[in-house]
Amino acid sequence: MDSGRAGMEGGRAGMEGELEDMPEQAPRLPLLPGFREIATRRMSERRRGLIGELVSQRQAAQLSQTEVAARMGTSQSAVARLEAGQADVRASTLERYAAAIGCQISWRLQD
């Protein structure tokens, strides 16, 4: 049994040496109080605006939610939830919606 303990202790010593050789972690960025809430609110406003534009385009194309759902391969209720802003939809879902109504979303990065 003692030989087993010695093996374990030797293993720990080996690990300690490895840990000492590892580079230090990058310094943590400072926390910005309220940043997450502000960013979430801003993204939510932009997403609602985009969804509003998509709904307007759907209506202008005289397509029903059911027709769009069929083109997307989903249900009418899922399209209704998307349009109502009740779901935090992925970018790919918005792109599929746009394609279903004959549009395309172009993404750009802003400061």
Backbone as JSON, one array per atom type, in Angstrom:
{
  "sequence": "MDSGRAGMEGGRAGMEGELEDMPEQAPRLPLLPGFREIATRRMSERRRGLIGELVSQRQAAQLSQTEVAARMGTSQSAVARLEAGQADVRASTLERYAAAIGCQISWRLQD",
  "N": [[0.8, -1.19, 0.0], [1.97, 1.2, 0.74], [3.63, 1.72, -1.37], [1.83, 2.45, -3.33], [0.87, 4.88, -2.4], [3.17, 6.39, -2.51], [3.54, 6.48, -5.23], [1.35, 8.06, -5.96], [1.93, 10.44, -4.65], [4.25, 11.13, -5.92], [3.19, 11.59, -8.42], [1.69, 13.87, -7.97], [3.68, 15.74, -7.41], [4.9, 15.85, -9.86], [2.86, 17.06, -11.33], [2.7, 19.55, -10.1], [5.04, 20.76, -10.92], [4.49, 20.98, -13.64], [2.36, 22.77, -13.57], [3.62, 25.06, -12.7], [5.08, 25.72, -14.92], [3.19, 26.61, -16.68], [1.78, 29.35, -18.49], [0.73, 32.45, -17.02], [-2.72, 33.29, -16.47], [-4.58, 35.44, -18.64], [-5.17, 38.82, -17.71], [-8.23, 39.6, -16.07], [-10.99, 41.23, -17.57], [-12.32, 44.4, -16.61], [-15.35, 44.56, -14.75], [-18.31, 45.95, -15.99], [-20.71, 47.68, -14.62], [-24.12, 47.19, -15.29], [-23.72, 46.89, -18.02], [-24.4, 44.52, -19.38], [-27.22, 44.54, -19.26], [-27.8, 46.9, -20.68], [-26.69, 46.29, -23.2], [-28.23, 44.05, -23.87], [-30.78, 45.19, -23.98], [-30.43, 47.02, -26.09], [-29.8, 45.27, -28.22], [-32.18, 43.86, -28.27], [-34.01, 45.84, -29.02], [-33.08, 46.43, -31.61], [-33.42, 43.94, -32.82], [-36.21, 43.68, -32.65], [-36.91, 45.78, -34.35], [-35.89, 44.84, -36.8], [-37.43, 42.51, -37.1], [-39.93, 43.69, -37.29], [-39.66, 44.99, -39.76], [-39.38, 42.75, -41.41], [-41.91, 41.55, -41.07], [-43.51, 43.53, -42.21], [-42.62, 43.33, -44.85], [-43.48, 40.74, -45.42], [-46.25, 41.07, -45.3], [-46.57, 42.92, -47.36], [-45.92, 41.33, -49.49], [-48.09, 39.82, -49.53], [-48.33, 37.41, -48.14], [-49.34, 34.8, -46.0], [-48.94, 33.91, -42.5], [-49.06, 31.18, -42.31], [-48.33, 30.34, -44.9], [-45.7, 31.25, -44.98], [-44.64, 29.76, -42.89], [-44.86, 27.17, -43.96], [-43.03, 27.35, -46.06], [-40.71, 27.7, -44.6], [-40.58, 25.36, -43.24], [-41.74, 24.95, -40.75], [-44.06, 25.58, -38.04], [-47.17, 27.47, -38.13], [-47.7, 28.68, -35.71], [-45.15, 28.95, -34.62], [-44.06, 30.86, -36.34], [-45.77, 32.96, -35.73], [-45.03, 33.43, -33.03], [-42.37, 34.22, -33.43], [-42.79, 36.6, -34.92], [-44.13, 38.08, -33.01], [-42.18, 38.58, -31.24], [-41.74, 36.93, -29.12], [-39.85, 35.03, -28.86], [-36.38, 34.36, -28.54], [-34.8, 34.48, -31.19], [-32.57, 32.71, -33.4], [-29.98, 33.91, -35.58], [-29.88, 32.46, -37.97], [-32.49, 31.55, -38.17], [-33.9, 33.91, -38.59], [-32.82, 34.53, -41.07], [-33.82, 32.4, -42.6], [-36.55, 32.99, -42.45], [-36.58, 35.44, -43.8], [-35.76, 34.57, -46.36], [-37.95, 33.0, -46.97], [-39.89, 34.88, -47.45], [-38.95, 36.09, -49.63], [-36.79, 37.8, -49.36], [-33.56, 39.07, -48.27], [-31.29, 39.14, -45.62], [-28.86, 41.46, -44.74], [-25.94, 41.62, -42.93], [-24.14, 43.77, -40.73], [-21.38, 45.14, -39.01], [-21.27, 47.26, -36.25], [-19.9, 50.02, -34.4]],
  "CA": [[0.0, 0.0, 0.0], [2.83, 2.37, 0.8], [4.16, 2.01, -2.7], [0.78, 3.14, -4.05], [0.86, 6.28, -1.95], [4.37, 7.04, -3.03], [3.28, 6.75, -6.63], [0.42, 9.17, -6.06], [2.61, 11.66, -4.25], [5.17, 11.46, -7.01], [2.37, 12.14, -9.49], [1.34, 15.25, -7.61], [4.87, 16.57, -7.55], [5.07, 16.07, -11.29], [1.85, 18.02, -11.78], [3.04, 20.88, -9.6], [6.06, 21.3, -11.82], [3.82, 21.35, -14.89], [1.57, 23.97, -13.34], [4.52, 26.2, -12.6], [5.53, 26.04, -16.27], [2.08, 27.16, -17.47], [1.74, 30.81, -18.46], [-0.35, 33.0, -16.2], [-3.93, 33.62, -17.22], [-4.7, 36.84, -19.02], [-5.91, 39.56, -16.68], [-9.68, 39.69, -16.31], [-11.49, 42.55, -17.94], [-13.12, 44.97, -15.52], [-16.8, 44.45, -14.9], [-18.96, 47.23, -16.23], [-22.07, 47.55, -14.07], [-25.21, 47.55, -16.18], [-23.39, 46.7, -19.44], [-25.18, 43.41, -19.94], [-28.6, 44.98, -19.42], [-27.84, 47.88, -21.76], [-26.44, 45.58, -24.45], [-29.4, 43.21, -24.15], [-31.88, 46.08, -24.38], [-30.11, 47.55, -27.41], [-29.96, 44.18, -29.18], [-33.6, 43.54, -28.34], [-34.64, 46.9, -29.82], [-32.69, 46.24, -33.01], [-34.05, 42.72, -33.3], [-37.63, 44.01, -32.85], [-36.99, 46.6, -35.56], [-35.68, 43.95, -37.94], [-38.61, 41.65, -37.22], [-41.0, 44.55, -37.8], [-39.43, 45.16, -41.2], [-39.68, 41.48, -42.06], [-43.37, 41.38, -41.08], [-44.02, 44.46, -43.23], [-42.3, 42.74, -46.15], [-44.37, 39.59, -45.59], [-47.59, 41.58, -45.59], [-46.52, 43.53, -48.69], [-45.89, 40.22, -50.45], [-49.39, 39.17, -49.37], [-48.12, 36.05, -47.67], [-49.85, 34.54, -44.66], [-47.99, 33.23, -41.61], [-49.11, 29.75, -42.66], [-47.53, 30.15, -46.11], [-44.29, 31.44, -44.6], [-44.27, 28.59, -42.09], [-44.67, 26.03, -44.87], [-41.78, 27.57, -46.79], [-39.62, 27.55, -43.65], [-40.59, 24.02, -42.66], [-42.09, 25.06, -39.34], [-45.5, 25.75, -37.83], [-47.68, 28.84, -38.15], [-47.56, 29.23, -34.36], [-43.74, 29.35, -34.45], [-43.92, 32.12, -37.07], [-46.47, 33.97, -34.93], [-44.18, 33.75, -31.87], [-41.23, 34.98, -33.95], [-43.25, 37.94, -35.27], [-44.54, 38.78, -31.79], [-41.0, 38.84, -30.42], [-41.81, 36.1, -27.93], [-38.75, 34.08, -28.86], [-35.05, 34.89, -28.83], [-34.51, 33.66, -32.37], [-31.21, 32.7, -33.92], [-29.78, 34.63, -36.84], [-30.22, 31.57, -39.07], [-33.96, 31.51, -38.26], [-34.3, 35.16, -39.24], [-32.43, 34.41, -42.48], [-34.8, 31.49, -43.23], [-37.79, 33.75, -42.57], [-36.37, 36.41, -44.89], [-35.76, 33.82, -47.62], [-39.32, 32.53, -47.21], [-40.7, 36.0, -47.96], [-38.29, 36.62, -50.82], [-35.83, 38.85, -48.98], [-32.28, 38.62, -47.75], [-30.77, 40.01, -44.56], [-27.42, 41.73, -44.83], [-25.45, 41.92, -41.59], [-22.99, 44.66, -40.68], [-20.84, 45.37, -37.68], [-21.27, 48.68, -35.87], [-19.27, 50.35, -33.13]],
  "C": [[0.85, 1.26, 0.0], [3.38, 2.74, -0.56], [3.13, 2.73, -3.55], [0.72, 4.6, -3.68], [2.06, 7.04, -2.51], [4.18, 7.39, -4.49], [2.37, 7.94, -6.81], [1.11, 10.48, -5.71], [3.59, 12.1, -5.33], [4.42, 12.08, -8.17], [2.0, 13.59, -9.22], [2.53, 16.18, -7.81], [5.12, 16.87, -9.02], [4.09, 17.09, -11.83], [2.19, 19.42, -11.33], [4.08, 21.53, -10.49], [5.46, 21.75, -13.13], [3.03, 22.63, -14.73], [2.43, 25.21, -13.27], [4.99, 26.66, -13.98], [4.45, 26.7, -17.12], [2.1, 28.68, -17.39], [0.57, 31.28, -17.59], [-1.55, 33.33, -17.07], [-3.94, 35.11, -17.54], [-5.49, 37.57, -17.93], [-7.38, 39.66, -17.06], [-10.05, 41.11, -16.67], [-12.33, 43.1, -16.8], [-14.61, 44.78, -15.8], [-17.38, 45.84, -15.08], [-20.4, 47.11, -15.75], [-23.12, 48.02, -15.08], [-24.95, 47.28, -17.65], [-24.27, 45.64, -20.07], [-26.62, 43.83, -20.21], [-28.74, 45.97, -20.58], [-27.66, 47.2, -23.11], [-27.63, 44.73, -24.84], [-30.56, 44.05, -24.63], [-31.66, 46.61, -25.79], [-30.29, 46.49, -28.49], [-31.44, 43.85, -29.36], [-34.34, 44.57, -29.19], [-34.33, 46.73, -31.3], [-33.35, 45.01, -33.62], [-35.54, 42.96, -33.55], [-37.82, 44.84, -34.11], [-36.84, 45.76, -36.81], [-36.9, 43.07, -38.17], [-39.79, 42.45, -37.75], [-40.88, 44.77, -39.3], [-39.76, 43.89, -41.97], [-41.19, 41.24, -42.15], [-43.99, 42.29, -42.13], [-43.79, 43.91, -44.63], [-43.21, 41.54, -46.44], [-45.76, 40.05, -46.0], [-47.64, 42.21, -46.98], [-46.52, 42.47, -49.79], [-47.19, 39.41, -50.41], [-49.25, 37.69, -49.04], [-48.69, 35.91, -46.26], [-48.74, 33.9, -43.81], [-47.93, 31.75, -41.94], [-48.25, 29.46, -43.89], [-46.03, 30.28, -45.8], [-43.81, 30.24, -43.81], [-44.01, 27.38, -42.97], [-43.36, 26.16, -45.63], [-40.56, 27.36, -45.89], [-39.52, 26.14, -43.1], [-40.87, 24.04, -41.18], [-43.6, 25.25, -39.22], [-45.89, 27.22, -37.89], [-47.51, 29.47, -36.77], [-46.12, 29.66, -34.07], [-43.48, 30.68, -35.15], [-44.59, 33.24, -36.28], [-45.64, 34.39, -33.72], [-42.98, 34.58, -32.3], [-41.66, 36.43, -34.21], [-43.65, 38.76, -34.04], [-43.36, 39.11, -30.89], [-40.98, 38.02, -29.16], [-40.68, 35.09, -27.84], [-37.45, 34.81, -29.17], [-34.5, 34.05, -29.97], [-33.05, 33.78, -32.79], [-31.16, 33.46, -35.24], [-30.18, 33.76, -38.03], [-31.74, 31.46, -39.25], [-34.47, 32.77, -38.94], [-33.96, 35.12, -40.73], [-33.39, 33.49, -43.23], [-36.13, 32.2, -43.42], [-37.68, 34.71, -43.75], [-36.42, 35.7, -46.24], [-37.17, 33.37, -47.97], [-40.22, 33.63, -47.75], [-40.04, 36.68, -49.15], [-37.32, 37.75, -50.55], [-34.52, 38.21, -48.52], [-31.83, 39.62, -46.69], [-29.29, 40.22, -44.8], [-26.98, 42.22, -43.44], [-24.26, 42.88, -41.69], [-22.61, 44.88, -39.22], [-20.79, 46.87, -37.43], [-20.51, 48.86, -34.57], [-20.3, 50.84, -32.16]]
}
